Amino acid sequence: MNLLIVSVAPVSQRYAEMLREMQEHDKEDKLEHKKSLREKKLQKKMKLKRKRQEETEAGPEEDSGSESDRGRDTANKGKKRYFNRDDEDNDAAKDSDVLVQQEALALKLLSKMHS
């Protein structure tokens, strides 16, 4: 019978060295990733800045510019949502109907489970 005896120390040293190398590569990769994210963010800022400059250069040709500024701001912000609307009562009625249907369905399912 041939037995192969392998010392644990060289193997553990090799794995420790591989781990250290992998950690170094991970650090390098993380730095590269951060650098690329920074560059993308900077490019996005510059693009937005150029767009705003073009809009401001085109702005003085208009009447007062204040209306166009307000329009530009609201376009970026999106639509306002109001929660206290007049049709709130109608929504409450719809919600109660849905709730009644859900309760009926739940009771039906429970009765099927217990029978």
Beta strands, then each sheet from edge to edge (+ up, - down):
end
